Amino acid sequence: MNSRSSSGRWRQRWCTQPLEPLMEGPDPDMQEDGNKKESSWEVIREWFRLQKSFGTGSNITNNASYYGSNNGGGTGMNAKTGDLRLLLGVLGCPLAPIPLVTEPLHPLHSKDIPIETSTAHYIIQQYLAATGSLKRQKGEQKNMYATGRVKMICCETEISSGKTVKSLGTRSEESGCFVLWQMLPGMWSLELVVGGHKVIAGSDGKIVWRHTPWLGTHAAKGRQRPLRRIMQGLDPKSTASLFGKAQCLGEKRIADEDCFVLKVAADREAVMERSEGPAEVMRHVLYGYFSQKSGLLVYLEDSHLTRVCSPHTDEAVYWETTIGSTVGDYREVDGVCIAHGGRSIATVFRFGEEETAQYSRSRMEEVWRIDDVDFNVPGLSLDYFIPPADIFDPNLVVSPTSQ
């Protein structure tokens, strides 16, 4: 978890491994061939399959688990490790649905734009004022560093089989820590260690990538998007940029706070860029809840829906991931109010099998706390955000036009 001292040290970490697009939905072509390259959402799909087998009393060892060795001859992993991979895959380093708005947030004339947009713009200006960000001059904040702790819990799983519904209670809980670096515009690096597993992700402002021990290095498809964890009260200016073209949907009460609700969503072109083969991303929406009293962000909620059509039939299965995050414990750091704690609850829901009326739903949780935040760290350079070396191999990278 120590910071990197040089780009050379960074590059030495990476074994040569083919870089494949990182899907944000289940892989439609998952097979039982052990030599097949694993994609990130195969972890989620296979995990649900094993949970279903467990819930119906069948023998899990009879299933050909992709968790085994690459040659297909290994044995499946234990349930605790599977739970942890699911937790890290969903809550470790999710991305926001849209890129940041790069142009400055100038005052808008209400006669030129819809009232929902002008209202949202006013709320964001109040948010910047409440956090103290308006007092900072342009270019004053060049980079950010943060460390924190997390506790991840696989809370419960609900499996249906026809008219029978079975629930499995809490099975695992793991603690860990993370270090996060950010340099504007658009560059960030995250190292997260939980239960002996390390997830590393980052962006050089052009490409977003992630590395896990079980999936190797993957590049995110589509346009460059920010890390959701940064939007959870760590960088008010980036959060404001994310909601720069939001719509105000009205008001809603969250816990004891009356809030304004702002919405941003990936457009059709953006979600199509992230679709692949029979797997089609249907939507990715993010809602921000800003306190009417304090002006601060107190809750984030996003929903990601993918439809997967069977290659052999006309049937489709839907996967929906929702994450709701409370954001709080604001403290002043160098004149800026930064959230130092929160809690995220995620639900992964699989549905749509009409013949069997089966569905699977799993709920998981992350409690996080920030230990240290600092701005304008001396010596932080572009070298700290260099992607893995193999990402530059033209034989391994899928060009943006082909995605």
C-alpha positions in Angstrom: 0.0 0.0 0.0 3.0 2.3 -0.1 3.1 5.0 -2.7 5.0 4.4 -5.8 8.5 5.9 -5.9 9.0 5.8 -9.6 7.4 4.7 -12.9 9.9 1.9 -13.1 8.8 0.4 -9.9 5.2 0.6 -11.1 5.9 -1.2 -14.3 7.7 -4.1 -12.6 4.5 -5.1 -11.0 2.8 -6.2 -14.1 3.1 -9.7 -15.7 2.5 -9.7 -19.4 -1.1 -10.6 -19.8 -3.5 -9.9 -22.7 -5.5 -6.7 -22.1 -9.2 -7.3 -22.8 -12.1 -4.8 -22.6 -13.7 -4.7 -19.1 -17.4 -5.5 -19.4 -19.9 -4.0 -17.0 -22.3 -6.8 -17.5 -22.3 -10.6 -17.6 -20.3 -12.3 -20.3 -22.8 -13.8 -22.7 -20.4 -16.4 -24.1 -19.3 -18.0 -20.8 -18.4 -21.6 -21.4 -17.1 -24.4 -19.2 -13.8 -24.4 -21.1 -11.2 -23.8 -18.6 -8.9 -22.1 -21.1 -11.4 -19.3 -21.8 -10.4 -15.9 -20.6 -12.4 -14.8 -17.6 -14.3 -11.5 -17.7 -15.2 -9.5 -14.7 -18.9 -10.2 -14.6 -18.3 -14.0 -15.0 -17.4 -13.8 -11.3 -20.9 -12.5 -10.5 -22.7 -14.9 -12.8 -20.9 -18.0 -11.6 -21.2 -16.9 -8.0 -25.0 -16.8 -8.4 -25.0 -20.2 -10.0 -23.1 -21.7 -7.1 -25.4 -20.0 -4.6 -28.4 -21.4 -6.4 -26.9 -24.9 -6.2 -26.2 -24.4 -2.5 -29.7 -23.1 -1.9 -31.4 -26.1 -3.6 -29.2 -28.6 -1.8 -27.3 -29.9 -4.8 -23.6 -30.7 -4.6 -21.6 -27.7 -5.6 -18.6 -29.8 -6.4 -20.5 -31.3 -9.3 -20.6 -27.9 -11.0 -17.8 -27.0 -13.4 -16.7 -23.9 -11.6 -14.6 -21.4 -13.6 -12.9 -20.5 -10.3 -10.6 -23.5 -10.8 -7.3 -23.4 -12.5 -6.9 -22.3 -16.1 -6.4 -25.8 -17.3 -9.8 -26.8 -16.0 -8.3 -29.4 -13.7 -8.3 -27.4 -10.5 -10.8 -27.5 -7.8 -13.3 -24.7 -7.1 -12.5 -22.1 -4.5 -14.2 -21.9 -1.1 -17.4 -19.8 -0.6 -15.5 -17.2 1.4 -13.1 -16.4 -1.4 -16.0 -16.4 -3.9 -17.9 -13.9 -1.7 -14.9 -11.7 -1.5 -14.4 -11.6 -5.2 -18.0 -10.7 -5.7 -17.7 -7.9 -3.1 -14.5 -6.5 -4.8 -16.0 -6.8 -8.3 -19.1 -4.8 -7.4 -18.0 -2.4 -4.7 -14.2 -2.2 -5.2 -13.8 0.4 -7.9 -17.1 1.0 -9.8 -17.2 3.9 -12.3 -19.6 6.8 -12.6 -22.0 6.5 -15.6 -20.7 9.6 -17.5 -17.5 11.5 -18.0 -16.9 14.7 -16.1 -18.0 18.0 -17.7 -14.8 19.7 -18.7 -16.1 23.2 -19.5 -16.4 25.6 -16.6 -19.8 25.9 -14.9 -20.7 29.4 -15.9 -24.0 31.1 -14.7 -26.9 30.1 -17.0 -29.8 32.2 -18.2 -33.0 30.4 -17.3 -34.7 31.6 -20.5 -32.2 29.5 -22.6 -32.5 26.2 -20.8 -35.2 24.0 -19.2 -36.1 24.8 -15.6 -34.9 21.3 -14.5 -31.4 22.1 -15.8 -31.1 25.6 -14.4 -32.4 24.4 -11.0 -29.8 21.7 -10.9 -27.1 24.2 -11.8 -28.1 26.4 -8.9 -28.0 23.5 -6.5 -24.5 22.6 -7.7 -23.4 26.2 -7.1 -24.8 26.0 -3.6 -22.9 22.7 -3.1 -19.6 24.2 -4.2 -20.2 27.1 -1.9 -21.1 24.8 1.1 -17.9 22.8 0.6 -15.7 25.9 0.3 -14.7 25.0 -3.2 -15.8 28.4 -4.7 -13.1 30.1 -2.7 -10.4 28.2 -4.4 -8.9 29.8 -7.4 -8.7 27.8 -10.7 -5.6 25.6 -10.7 -5.1 26.0 -7.0 -5.9 22.3 -6.4 -3.6 20.2 -8.6 -3.8 16.8 -6.9 -5.2 14.9 -4.0 -4.1 12.0 -1.8 -6.4 10.0 0.5 -6.1 6.9 2.6 -8.9 5.0 4.3 -10.3 1.8 5.7 -13.2 -0.4 4.5 -15.3 -3.2 5.9 -17.1 -5.3 3.3 -19.9 -7.7 4.1 -21.8 -10.2 1.9 -25.1 -9.7 3.7 -27.7 -12.0 2.2 -28.7 -13.9 -0.9 -32.2 -14.7 -2.1 -32.6 -17.5 -4.6 -35.9 -18.4 -6.2 -36.7 -21.7 -7.9 -40.2 -21.7 -9.3 -42.5 -21.0 -6.3 -39.8 -21.7 -3.8 -37.7 -18.8 -2.4 -34.7 -19.5 -0.1 -32.6 -16.9 1.7 -29.1 -17.3 2.8 -27.9 -15.1 5.7 -24.7 -13.3 6.3 -21.7 -15.4 5.3 -18.6 -13.4 5.3 -17.1 -10.1 6.4 -13.6 -8.7 5.5 -11.7 -5.6 6.4 -9.1 -3.7 4.4 -7.6 -0.4 3.5 -7.0 1.7 0.4 -4.9 4.6 -0.9 -6.1 6.9 -3.6 -4.3 9.5 -5.7 -5.8 12.0 -8.1 -4.4 14.6 -10.5 -6.7 16.8 -12.4 -7.9 16.5 -15.0 -9.1 12.9 -15.1 -6.1 11.0 -13.7 -6.5 8.8 -10.7 -5.0 5.7 -9.1 -6.5 3.4 -6.5 -5.0 0.5 -4.5 -7.5 -1.5 -2.4 -6.5 -4.5 -0.3 -9.2 -6.5 1.4 -8.9 -10.0 2.9 -5.5 -10.6 1.3 -6.8 -9.6 -2.2 -5.5 -6.5 -3.9 -7.4 -4.6 -6.6 -5.5 -1.9 -8.5 -7.3 0.5 -10.8 -6.4 3.8 -12.5 -6.8 6.3 -15.3 -4.2 8.4 -17.2 -7.0 10.7 -18.4 -7.6 8.6 -21.6 -7.9 5.0 -20.6 -9.5 3.5 -17.5 -8.1 0.1 -16.4 -8.3 -2.4 -13.5 -6.1 -5.3 -12.3 -7.2 -8.1 -10.1 -5.3 -11.3 -9.2 -8.0 -13.5 -10.7 -8.8 -11.5 -13.9 -5.5 -9.8 -14.7 -5.5 -6.4 -16.4 -8.6 -5.1 -18.2 -9.5 -1.8 -19.9 -12.9 -0.3 -19.4 -14.9 0.0 -22.6 -16.4 3.3 -23.8 -15.5 6.8 -22.8 -13.2 7.7 -19.9 -15.2 8.0 -16.7 -14.3 8.9 -13.1 -14.0 6.6 -10.2 -17.3 6.5 -8.2 -15.4 6.4 -4.9 -14.0 9.9 -5.6 -17.5 11.2 -6.1 -18.5 10.1 -2.5 -17.6 13.5 -1.0 -13.8 13.3 -1.6 -13.5 15.9 -4.4 -16.4 18.4 -4.5 -15.2 20.0 -7.7 -15.2 16.7 -9.5 -18.6 15.9 -8.1 -19.9 19.2 -9.3 -18.4 18.5 -12.8 -20.2 15.1 -12.9 -23.5 16.8 -12.2 -22.7 19.8 -14.5 -25.5 18.8 -16.9 -27.8 17.2 -14.5 -31.6 17.5 -14.2 -33.4 18.3 -11.0 -36.1 15.7 -10.4 -37.6 17.4 -7.3 -37.3 16.7 -3.6 -37.0 13.6 -1.4 -36.3 13.0 2.3 -33.2 10.9 3.0 -33.0 9.8 6.7 -33.6 13.1 8.5 -32.6 15.4 5.6 -34.8 17.1 3.0 -32.9 16.8 -0.2 -32.9 18.0 -3.8 -32.5 15.1 -6.2 -30.3 15.5 -9.3 -30.0 12.9 -12.1 -27.3 12.2 -14.7 -27.5 9.3 -17.1 -25.4 7.8 -19.9 -26.9 8.6 -23.3 -27.8 5.9 -25.8 -24.5 6.3 -27.7 -22.5 5.9 -24.6 -24.2 2.7 -23.4 -23.9 1.2 -26.8 -20.1 1.7 -26.7 -20.1 -0.4 -23.6 -22.2 -3.2 -25.1 -20.7 -6.3 -26.7 -22.3 -9.1 -28.6 -25.5 -10.5 -27.1 -24.8 -8.3 -23.9 -26.5 -5.0 -24.3 -26.1 -2.2 -21.7 -29.6 -0.8 -21.3 -29.0 2.1 -18.9 -26.6 3.5 -16.3 -28.1 6.3 -14.2 -26.8 8.2 -11.1 -28.8 10.2 -8.6 -27.3 12.7 -6.2 -29.2 13.9 -3.1 -28.1 17.3 -1.9 -29.2 18.5 1.5 -31.6 21.5 1.4 -30.2 22.7 4.8 -26.5 22.3 4.4 -26.1 22.1 0.6 -23.8 19.1 1.0 -24.1 15.8 -0.9 -25.6 13.2 1.5 -26.5 10.3 -0.7 -25.6 8.8 -4.1 -27.5 6.1 -5.9 -26.9 4.5 -9.2 -28.4 1.7 -11.3 -26.8 -0.3 -14.1 -29.0 -2.6 -16.2 -27.7 -5.1 -18.8 -29.7 -7.4 -21.1 -28.2 -10.7 -22.3 -29.8 -12.5 -25.1 -29.3 -16.3 -25.5 -27.3 -17.2 -28.6 -29.6 -20.2 -29.1 -33.1 -18.8 -28.3 -34.9 -15.5 -28.2 -34.9 -15.4 -24.4 -33.1 -12.6 -22.5 -31.9 -12.4 -19.0 -31.5 -9.1 -17.2 -28.8 -8.1 -14.7 -29.3 -5.0 -12.6 -26.8 -3.6 -10.1 -27.8 -0.8 -7.8 -25.5 0.9 -5.3 -26.8 3.4 -2.7 -24.2 5.3 -0.6 -24.7 7.5 2.4 -22.1 10.2 2.6 -21.3 12.1 5.8 -18.9 13.1 8.6 -17.8 16.2 6.7 -14.6 17.8 8.0 -12.6 20.8 6.7 -9.3 20.0 5.0 -7.3 23.1 3.7 -10.5 25.0 3.6 -12.6 22.4 1.8 -15.3 20.2 3.4 -14.5 16.6 2.7 -16.6 13.6 3.6 -14.8 11.3 6.0 -17.2 8.4 6.3 -20.1 6.6 4.7 -21.8 3.3 3.9 -22.7 1.7 0.6 -25.3 -1.0 0.1 -25.3 -2.8 -3.3 -27.8 -5.2 -4.8 -27.2 -7.5 -7.7 -30.4 -8.8 -9.2 -30.8 -11.4 -12.0 -34.2 -11.8 -13.6 -36.1 -12.4 -16.8 -36.3 -16.1 -17.2 -39.9 -16.4 -18.2 -40.3 -20.2 -18.4 -39.0 -20.9 -14.9 -39.7 -17.5 -13.3 -36.4 -17.7 -11.5 -34.5 -14.9 -10.1 -31.4 -14.3 -7.9 -30.7 -11.4 -5.7 -27.7 -10.7 -3.5 -27.2 -7.8 -1.1 -23.8 -6.6 0.1 -22.4 -3.7 2.1 -19.3 -1.6 2.5 -18.6 0.7 5.4 -15.7 3.1 4.7 -13.8 5.7 6.6 -11.2 8.2 5.5 -8.0 8.4 7.7 -6.0 11.1 5.9 -6.6 13.6 3.0 -4.1 16.0 1.6 -4.0 18.3 -1.4 -1.2 19.4 -3.7 1.3 16.6 -2.7 4.8 17.7 -3.7 6.5 15.5 -6.4 3.3 13.8 -7.7 3.8 13.5 -11.4 2.2 12.0 -14.5 4.4 8.9 -14.0 2.3 7.8 -11.1 -0.7 7.3 -13.5 1.0 5.3 -16.2 -1.1 2.3 -17.1 0.4 -1.2 -17.2 3.0 -1.6 -20.0 1.0 -4.1 -22.0 -1.8 -1.6 -22.5 0.3 0.1 -25.2 0.8 -3.1 -27.2 -1.2 -2.5 -30.5 -1.7 -6.3 -30.8 -3.5 -6.3 -27.4 -5.5 -3.1 -27.4 -8.9 -2.9 -29.0 -9.0 0.5 -30.8 -11.8 2.9 -29.7 -13.3 2.8 -33.2 -13.8 -1.0 -33.0 -15.5 -0.7 -29.7 
